[in-house]
Each structure stands twice: as C-alpha cells, then as structure tokens.
C-alpha cells in the first residue's frame, strides 16, 4: 500500500507542476516544476517516508523505462544516420558542460566551507 501512496504523491507533484507551468505561463516544463515542488516537499519527513517505497520500486525497474526510448531510436534510424554526428557532438559537449559546472559549484561550496571553518 505504501508504494502506491508514494506513487500517487509523485504523480500529484507532477500534476501540480504541469498546472503551475500552464497557468503561470512559465518557460519551464511542468515536470521540472513538479520536481522542484517534490524537492521542497521532501524536506518534510512524512513525505520522505511515503515516497521512499515508490522511489525504491521505480529504481529497481529503471531499465524498463528505457525500452520506449530504444524503440523510438530503432524506428528513426534514418534520422540517426542523417544527424548522428551532430547528436553525438551535442551529447558529448553538454555532458562536458554539465561536468564543468558541477566541478565549479563543488569548488565554490568547498571554498565557502573552508572559509566558514576558519572563522
């Protein structure tokens, strides 16, 4: 019963994000707004306890969520042939950019922590 409650809560957060994004005409997709709402809600221990079983279940079966993507790629092999190198370049560059930003943020946080410890 607990995994269903957690899944219902996850769907509620996604729906709330979709509604906020739609009604406020935000330039951010609804699921992203829902994830931010979920992040805020996860600071509350009852929400953590409700979502944990659903999250565990979803992580256990995460590989099944990639099947539709694989099928989609297989049905569009002609596009992959035409734009494959461009897609590869975008994937590699965006991964590097994400890693670089992560390193810079981590270094800034470490610098701030060291500065706070010296006080």
OpenMM code with the backbone's topology and positions (N, CA, C; nanometers):
from openmm import Vec3, app, unit

residues = "UNK UNK UNK UNK UNK UNK UNK UNK UNK UNK UNK UNK UNK UNK UNK UNK UNK UNK UNK UNK UNK UNK UNK UNK UNK UNK UNK UNK UNK UNK UNK UNK UNK UNK UNK UNK UNK UNK UNK UNK UNK UNK UNK UNK UNK UNK UNK UNK UNK UNK UNK UNK UNK UNK UNK UNK UNK UNK UNK UNK UNK UNK UNK UNK UNK UNK UNK UNK UNK UNK UNK UNK UNK UNK UNK UNK UNK UNK UNK UNK UNK UNK UNK UNK UNK UNK UNK UNK UNK UNK UNK UNK UNK UNK UNK UNK UNK UNK UNK UNK UNK UNK UNK UNK UNK UNK UNK UNK UNK UNK UNK UNK UNK UNK UNK UNK UNK UNK UNK".split()
positions = [
    Vec3(0.0817, -0.1195, 0.0000),
    Vec3(0.0000, 0.0000, 0.0000),
    Vec3(0.0863, 0.1262, 0.0000),
    Vec3(0.1997, 0.1226, 0.0718),
    Vec3(0.2868, 0.2397, 0.0803),
    Vec3(0.3431, 0.2801, -0.0558),
    Vec3(0.3878, 0.1837, -0.1400),
    Vec3(0.4384, 0.2270, -0.2713),
    Vec3(0.3322, 0.2993, -0.3540),
    Vec3(0.2071, 0.2586, -0.3425),
    Vec3(0.1012, 0.3254, -0.4179),
    Vec3(0.0779, 0.4679, -0.3679),
    Vec3(0.0880, 0.4862, -0.2370),
    Vec3(0.0737, 0.6205, -0.1818),
    Vec3(0.1873, 0.7101, -0.2296),
    Vec3(0.3082, 0.6555, -0.2305),
    Vec3(0.4230, 0.7315, -0.2779),
    Vec3(0.4111, 0.7644, -0.4247),
    Vec3(0.3674, 0.6680, -0.5043),
    Vec3(0.3491, 0.6916, -0.6473),
    Vec3(0.2408, 0.7966, -0.6713),
    Vec3(0.1342, 0.7898, -0.5931),
    Vec3(0.0281, 0.8907, -0.6043),
    Vec3(0.0829, 1.0293, -0.5708),
    Vec3(0.1682, 1.0365, -0.4699),
    Vec3(0.2269, 1.1656, -0.4334),
    Vec3(0.3174, 1.2175, -0.5448),
    Vec3(0.3968, 1.1279, -0.6060),
    Vec3(0.4827, 1.1684, -0.7171),
    Vec3(0.3999, 1.2218, -0.8340),
    Vec3(0.2909, 1.1522, -0.8653),
    Vec3(0.2027, 1.1971, -0.9729),
    Vec3(0.1335, 1.3281, -0.9376),
    Vec3(0.1001, 1.3459, -0.8118),
    Vec3(0.0402, 1.4715, -0.7661),
    Vec3(0.1368, 1.5877, -0.7849),
    Vec3(0.2638, 1.5666, -0.7519),
    Vec3(0.3635, 1.6720, -0.7689),
    Vec3(0.3827, 1.7047, -0.9166),
    Vec3(0.3838, 1.6014, -1.0014),
    Vec3(0.3981, 1.6271, -1.1443),
    Vec3(0.2770, 1.7037, -1.1981),
    Vec3(0.1580, 1.6643, -1.1545),
    Vec3(0.0362, 1.7337, -1.1982),
    Vec3(0.0339, 1.8781, -1.1500),
    Vec3(0.0764, 1.8996, -1.0276),
    Vec3(0.0824, 2.0361, -0.9749),
    Vec3(0.1828, 2.1195, -1.0547),
    Vec3(0.2945, 2.0589, -1.0901),
    Vec3(0.3930, 2.1289, -1.1722),
    Vec3(0.3391, 2.1628, -1.3097),
    Vec3(0.2680, 2.0669, -1.3695),
    Vec3(0.2063, 2.0924, -1.5003),
    Vec3(0.1065, 2.2075, -1.4908),
    Vec3(0.0248, 2.2057, -1.3861),
    Vec3(-0.0764, 2.3109, -1.3693),
    Vec3(-0.0108, 2.4472, -1.3485),
    Vec3(0.0906, 2.4535, -1.2625),
    Vec3(0.1587, 2.5804, -1.2387),
    Vec3(0.2256, 2.6323, -1.3659),
    Vec3(0.2917, 2.5437, -1.4369),
    Vec3(0.3596, 2.5835, -1.5604),
    Vec3(0.2601, 2.6346, -1.6645),
    Vec3(0.1457, 2.5683, -1.6725),
    Vec3(0.0443, 2.6068, -1.7713),
    Vec3(-0.0239, 2.7389, -1.7350),
    Vec3(-0.0713, 2.7497, -1.6105),
    Vec3(-0.1492, 2.8668, -1.5719),
    Vec3(-0.0638, 2.9916, -1.5517),
    Vec3(0.0633, 2.9731, -1.5125),
    Vec3(0.1510, 3.0886, -1.4938),
    Vec3(0.2346, 3.1188, -1.6178),
    Vec3(0.2138, 3.0387, -1.7232),
    Vec3(0.2857, 3.0560, -1.8498),
    Vec3(0.4367, 3.0600, -1.8281),
    Vec3(0.4844, 2.9636, -1.7495),
    Vec3(0.6275, 2.9565, -1.7200),
    Vec3(0.7027, 2.9009, -1.8406),
    Vec3(0.8267, 2.9442, -1.8605),
    Vec3(0.9058, 2.8915, -1.9717),
    Vec3(0.9708, 2.7567, -1.9384),
    Vec3(0.9337, 2.6999, -1.8246),
    Vec3(0.9899, 2.5729, -1.7776),
    Vec3(0.8829, 2.4647, -1.7913),
    Vec3(0.9211, 2.3449, -1.8375),
    Vec3(0.8221, 2.2369, -1.8489),
    Vec3(0.7610, 2.2004, -1.7136),
    Vec3(0.6372, 2.1549, -1.7165),
    Vec3(0.5657, 2.1181, -1.5950),
    Vec3(0.6345, 2.0126, -1.5108),
    Vec3(0.6893, 1.9048, -1.5711),
    Vec3(0.7571, 1.8055, -1.4885),
    Vec3(0.8775, 1.8615, -1.4125),
    Vec3(0.9448, 1.9606, -1.4702),
    Vec3(1.0578, 2.0221, -1.3995),
    Vec3(1.0068, 2.1015, -1.2791),
    Vec3(0.8974, 2.1741, -1.2974),
    Vec3(0.8367, 2.2477, -1.1856),
    Vec3(0.7912, 2.1481, -1.0790),
    Vec3(0.7336, 2.0355, -1.1225),
    Vec3(0.6918, 1.9316, -1.0288),
    Vec3(0.8082, 1.8741, -0.9502),
    Vec3(0.9235, 1.8588, -1.0158),
    Vec3(1.0412, 1.8076, -0.9447),
    Vec3(1.0902, 1.9067, -0.8405),
    Vec3(1.0807, 2.0362, -0.8713),
    Vec3(1.1194, 2.1372, -0.7724),
    Vec3(1.0224, 2.1330, -0.6544),
    Vec3(0.8942, 2.1191, -0.6831),
    Vec3(0.7953, 2.1054, -0.5749),
    Vec3(0.8238, 1.9811, -0.4911),
    Vec3(0.8579, 1.8713, -0.5579),
    Vec3(0.8908, 1.7478, -0.4861),
    Vec3(1.0144, 1.7667, -0.3996),
    Vec3(1.1149, 1.8365, -0.4526),
    Vec3(1.2357, 1.8625, -0.3751),
    Vec3(1.2029, 1.9395, -0.2481),
    Vec3(1.1172, 2.0393, -0.2613),
    Vec3(1.0759, 2.1161, -0.1432),
    Vec3(0.9955, 2.0301, -0.0467),
    Vec3(0.9074, 1.9461, -0.1000),
    Vec3(0.8227, 1.8620, -0.0146),
    Vec3(0.9032, 1.7538, 0.0559),
    Vec3(1.0137, 1.7105, -0.0044),
    Vec3(1.0932, 1.6034, 0.0563),
    Vec3(1.1687, 1.6474, 0.1807),
    Vec3(1.1629, 1.7742, 0.2139),
    Vec3(1.2234, 1.8194, 0.3389),
    Vec3(1.1364, 1.7814, 0.4588),
    Vec3(1.0128, 1.7404, 0.4323),
    Vec3(0.9169, 1.7038, 0.5361),
    Vec3(0.9238, 1.5521, 0.5546),
    Vec3(0.9575, 1.5020, 0.6746),
    Vec3(0.9759, 1.3577, 0.6963),
    Vec3(0.8568, 1.2689, 0.6572),
    Vec3(0.7310, 1.3084, 0.6793),
    Vec3(0.6224, 1.2202, 0.6348),
    Vec3(0.6219, 1.1992, 0.4823),
    Vec3(0.6613, 1.3013, 0.4080),
    Vec3(0.6690, 1.2871, 0.2626),
    Vec3(0.7824, 1.1916, 0.2268),
    Vec3(0.8945, 1.2044, 0.2955),
    Vec3(1.0076, 1.1143, 0.2706),
    Vec3(0.9666, 0.9687, 0.2920),
    Vec3(0.8940, 0.9431, 0.4009),
    Vec3(0.8515, 0.8064, 0.4311),
    Vec3(0.7512, 0.7537, 0.3295),
    Vec3(0.6681, 0.8425, 0.2767),
    Vec3(0.5682, 0.7990, 0.1788),
    Vec3(0.6302, 0.7731, 0.0422),
    Vec3(0.7277, 0.8533, 0.0043),
    Vec3(0.7855, 0.8444, -0.1297),
    Vec3(0.8943, 0.7374, -0.1383),
    Vec3(0.9609, 0.7068, -0.0285),
    Vec3(1.0738, 0.6134, -0.0312),
    Vec3(1.0394, 0.4768, -0.0927),
    Vec3(0.9291, 0.4103, -0.0555),
    Vec3(0.8997, 0.2800, -0.1174),
    Vec3(0.8737, 0.2899, -0.2681),
    Vec3(0.8072, 0.3956, -0.3106),
    Vec3(0.7809, 0.4131, -0.4541),
    Vec3(0.9105, 0.4401, -0.5285),
    Vec3(0.9971, 0.5213, -0.4699),
    Vec3(1.1257, 0.5505, -0.5333),
    Vec3(1.2104, 0.4248, -0.5441),
    Vec3(1.2109, 0.3440, -0.4401),
    Vec3(1.2851, 0.2179, -0.4445),
    Vec3(1.2327, 0.1255, -0.5537),
    Vec3(1.1019, 0.1171, -0.5636),
    Vec3(1.0410, 0.0326, -0.6673),
    Vec3(1.0769, 0.0824, -0.8069),
    Vec3(1.0665, 0.2133, -0.8279),
    Vec3(1.0982, 0.2703, -0.9589),
    Vec3(1.2455, 0.2524, -0.9937),
    Vec3(1.3336, 0.2686, -0.8967),
    Vec3(1.4760, 0.2494, -0.9229),
    Vec3(1.5087, 0.1038, -0.9531),
    Vec3(1.4374, 0.0125, -0.8898),
    Vec3(1.4587, -0.1297, -0.9168),
    Vec3(1.4260, -0.1634, -1.0612),
    Vec3(1.3245, -0.1016, -1.1158),
    Vec3(1.2785, -0.1312, -1.2511),
    Vec3(1.3121, -0.0189, -1.3493),
    Vec3(1.4166, 0.0563, -1.3211),
    Vec3(1.4533, 0.1706, -1.4037),
    Vec3(1.4862, 0.1306, -1.5469),
    Vec3(1.5459, 0.0147, -1.5657),
    Vec3(1.5846, -0.0265, -1.7012),
    Vec3(1.4630, -0.0410, -1.7926),
    Vec3(1.3481, -0.0752, -1.7372),
    Vec3(1.2274, -0.0875, -1.8195),
    Vec3(1.1831, 0.0461, -1.8774),
    Vec3(1.2184, 0.1553, -1.8114),
    Vec3(1.1791, 0.2864, -1.8599),
    Vec3(1.2578, 0.3280, -1.9841),
    Vec3(1.3687, 0.2597, -2.0132),
    Vec3(1.4483, 0.2927, -2.1310),
    Vec3(1.4022, 0.2177, -2.2549),
    Vec3(1.3143, 0.1202, -2.2408),
    Vec3(1.2671, 0.0433, -2.3555),
    Vec3(1.1967, 0.1325, -2.4580),
    Vec3(1.1046, 0.2212, -2.4193),
    Vec3(1.0403, 0.3057, -2.5203),
    Vec3(1.1395, 0.3944, -2.5963),
    Vec3(1.2423, 0.4419, -2.5283),
    Vec3(1.3426, 0.5245, -2.5940),
    Vec3(1.4176, 0.4411, -2.6976),
    Vec3(1.4538, 0.3192, -2.6607),
    Vec3(1.5236, 0.2309, -2.7542),
    Vec3(1.4399, 0.1998, -2.8766),
    Vec3(1.3117, 0.1768, -2.8559),
    Vec3(1.2210, 0.1503, -2.9683),
    Vec3(1.2100, 0.2743, -3.0562),
    Vec3(1.2016, 0.3905, -2.9943),
    Vec3(1.1941, 0.5142, -3.0711),
    Vec3(1.3173, 0.5367, -3.1564),
    Vec3(1.4338, 0.5065, -3.1022),
    Vec3(1.5572, 0.5201, -3.1795),
    Vec3(1.5571, 0.4226, -3.2963),
    Vec3(1.5126, 0.3010, -3.2730),
    Vec3(1.5117, 0.1997, -3.3793),
    Vec3(1.4142, 0.2367, -3.4917),
    Vec3(1.3073, 0.3053, -3.4597),
    Vec3(1.2110, 0.3418, -3.5639),
    Vec3(1.2561, 0.4635, -3.6436),
    Vec3(1.3560, 0.5355, -3.5934),
    Vec3(1.4051, 0.6552, -3.6627),
    Vec3(1.5532, 0.6421, -3.6977),
    Vec3(1.5936, 0.5253, -3.7423),
    Vec3(1.7339, 0.5049, -3.7768),
    Vec3(1.7786, 0.5942, -3.8921),
    Vec3(1.6878, 0.6283, -3.9823),
    Vec3(1.7238, 0.7174, -4.0933),
    Vec3(1.7646, 0.8555, -4.0417),
    Vec3(1.6933, 0.9053, -3.9413),
    Vec3(1.7300, 1.0341, -3.8813),
    Vec3(1.8617, 1.0234, -3.8059),
    Vec3(1.8826, 0.9099, -3.7414),
    Vec3(2.0076, 0.8890, -3.6694),
    Vec3(2.1247, 0.8896, -3.7668),
    Vec3(2.1036, 0.8305, -3.8856),
    Vec3(2.2085, 0.8320, -3.9871),
    Vec3(2.2364, 0.9720, -4.0389),
    Vec3(2.1317, 1.0509, -4.0532),
    Vec3(2.1483, 1.1863, -4.1062),
    Vec3(2.2051, 1.2837, -4.0030),
    Vec3(2.1648, 1.2704, -3.8784),
    Vec3(2.2046, 1.3664, -3.7752),
    Vec3(2.2882, 1.3043, -3.6641),
    Vec3(2.3356, 1.1829, -3.6846),
    Vec3(2.4063, 1.1100, -3.5796),
    Vec3(2.5289, 1.1808, -3.5251),
    Vec3(2.6133, 1.2334, -3.6143),
    Vec3(2.7345, 1.3019, -3.5678),
    Vec3(2.7003, 1.4295, -3.4917),
    Vec3(2.5996, 1.5004, -3.5380),
    Vec3(2.5575, 1.6220, -3.4672),
    Vec3(2.5028, 1.5871, -3.3291),
    Vec3(2.4221, 1.4821, -3.3239),
    Vec3(2.3683, 1.4380, -3.1942),
    Vec3(2.4802, 1.3969, -3.0996),
    Vec3(2.5767, 1.3236, -3.1515),
    Vec3(2.6894, 1.2808, -3.0693),
    Vec3(2.7664, 1.4012, -3.0161),
    Vec3(2.7892, 1.5007, -3.1031),
    Vec3(2.8602, 1.6213, -3.0601),
    Vec3(2.7830, 1.6946, -2.9511),
    Vec3(2.6512, 1.7065, -2.9672),
    Vec3(2.5696, 1.7748, -2.8669),
    Vec3(2.5718, 1.6986, -2.7346),
    Vec3(2.5619, 1.5669, -2.7415),
    Vec3(2.5628, 1.4862, -2.6186),
    Vec3(2.6955, 1.5000, -2.5463),
    Vec3(2.8060, 1.4903, -2.6204),
    Vec3(2.9388, 1.4997, -2.5588),
    Vec3(2.9610, 1.6387, -2.5004),
    Vec3(2.9314, 1.7429, -2.5783),
    Vec3(2.9533, 1.8792, -2.5295),
    Vec3(2.8649, 1.9144, -2.4099),
    Vec3(2.7396, 1.8723, -2.4132),
    Vec3(2.6517, 1.9031, -2.2998),
    Vec3(2.6936, 1.8254, -2.1753),
    Vec3(2.7432, 1.7029, -2.1931),
    Vec3(2.7938, 1.6268, -2.0786),
    Vec3(2.9149, 1.6959, -2.0190),
    Vec3(3.0070, 1.7385, -2.1036),
    Vec3(3.1249, 1.8102, -2.0544),
    Vec3(3.0859, 1.9403, -1.9849),
    Vec3(2.9920, 2.0125, -2.0416),
    Vec3(2.9477, 2.1380, -1.9797),
    Vec3(2.8856, 2.1113, -1.8425),
    Vec3(2.8022, 2.0087, -1.8344),
    Vec3(2.7418, 1.9740, -1.7059),
    Vec3(2.8450, 1.9350, -1.6025),
    Vec3(2.9450, 1.8584, -1.6454),
    Vec3(3.0517, 1.8186, -1.5527),
    Vec3(3.1341, 1.9393, -1.5087),
    Vec3(3.1608, 2.0312, -1.6009),
    Vec3(3.2383, 2.1506, -1.5668),
    Vec3(3.1631, 2.2372, -1.4665),
    Vec3(3.0344, 2.2560, -1.4880),
    Vec3(2.9545, 2.3356, -1.3946),
    Vec3(2.9502, 2.2676, -1.2579),
    Vec3(2.9382, 2.1361, -1.2571),
    Vec3(2.9372, 2.0628, -1.1296),
    Vec3(3.0678, 2.0832, -1.0546),
    Vec3(3.1804, 2.0753, -1.1246),
    Vec3(3.3106, 2.0961, -1.0613),
    Vec3(3.3213, 2.2374, -1.0058),
    Vec3(3.2793, 2.3365, -1.0840),
    Vec3(3.2883, 2.4752, -1.0378),
    Vec3(3.2013, 2.4999, -0.9151),
    Vec3(3.0816, 2.4443, -0.9140),
    Vec3(2.9925, 2.4604, -0.7984),
    Vec3(3.0515, 2.3899, -0.6768),
    Vec3(3.1045, 2.2693, -0.6956),
    Vec3(3.1637, 2.1954, -0.5845),
    Vec3(3.2826, 2.2712, -0.5261),
    Vec3(3.3667, 2.3254, -0.6131),
    Vec3(3.4812, 2.4017, -0.5636),
    Vec3(3.4358, 2.5258, -0.4877),
    Vec3(3.3330, 2.5932, -0.5362),
    Vec3(3.2814, 2.7117, -0.4672),
    Vec3(3.2258, 2.6753, -0.3298),
    Vec3(3.1532, 2.5641, -0.3227),
    Vec3(3.0980, 2.5202, -0.1939),
    Vec3(3.2104, 2.4821, -0.0983),
    Vec3(3.3124, 2.4108, -0.1479),
    Vec3(3.4248, 2.3737, -0.0620),
    Vec3(3.4987, 2.4970, -0.0123),
    Vec3(3.5181, 2.5956, -0.0999),
    Vec3(3.5846, 2.7198, -0.0612),
    Vec3(3.5049, 2.7909, 0.0473),
    Vec3(3.3735, 2.7930, 0.0308),
    Vec3(3.2868, 2.8593, 0.1288),
    Vec3(3.2919, 2.7861, 0.2630),
    Vec3(3.2932, 2.6524, 0.2593),
    Vec3(3.3005, 2.5750, 0.3840),
    Vec3(3.4342, 2.5982, 0.4544),
    Vec3(3.5439, 2.6002, 0.3779),
    Vec3(3.6757, 2.6261, 0.4390),
    Vec3(3.6791, 2.7638, 0.5015),
    Vec3(3.6216, 2.8607, 0.4318),
    Vec3(3.6184, 2.9973, 0.4844),
    Vec3(3.5351, 3.0043, 0.6135),
    Vec3(3.4253, 2.9304, 0.6186),
    Vec3(3.3396, 2.9293, 0.7370),
    Vec3(3.4103, 2.8603, 0.8529),
    Vec3(3.4903, 2.7582, 0.8245),
    Vec3(3.5610, 2.6859, 0.9319),
    Vec3(3.6732, 2.7691, 0.9919),
    Vec3(3.7306, 2.8589, 0.9134),
    Vec3(3.8407, 2.9430, 0.9621),
    Vec3(3.7930, 3.0529, 1.0555),
    Vec3(3.6664, 3.0809, 1.0539),
    Vec3(3.6125, 3.1873, 1.1411),
    Vec3(3.6050, 3.1451, 1.2822),
] * unit.nanometer
topology = app.Topology()
chain = topology.addChain("A")
for resn in residues:
    res = topology.addResidue(resn, chain)
    for name in ("N", "CA", "C"):
        topology.addAtom(name, app.Element.getBySymbol(name[0]), res)
